[in-house]
Amino acid sequence: MSNAEFLEAAVKLDGVSISDEGEEFVATCEEEAEGKIDATKVFASARSAGLDVTNTIGDFDAGHLRVYVDKEGSE
């Protein structure tokens, strides 16, 4: 799976938006029901594409979790 395929898969996920931050993609996962934020499918899409998740930052007051994905993948 290429970067383009990762992007295509990730933007189809409910409650997820993607931005391009230079060397990384940032997937922002929005709060779902009962105050839960689930990034499992973003992690799975990155793993399927051979890309590494480099950081995860939650802002629970704002109701989102940001998942940082390295565009270069595993070395």
Phi, psi and omega in degrees: 000134180268175175304318181298319179292323175300313180300315180299316179293317185291321181289342177280348182285136178296135175076015182238132172238151185238138172230155180257116184247043179084261182275353183225155165264146175240117177261119179259117181260123182272155179299137177258198179298152178057028175073017181266144174235117184245118180251012184305316183288332175292315177300317180295319179295319178296314180299317179298329180276356183076022181257152181260137169277121185260340181195154174223126182232124179258138170237086188288334175295323179276347177080035176212162179230130179255130179247121182262125184239121179289126181292336185281338179080189181287145177251000000 
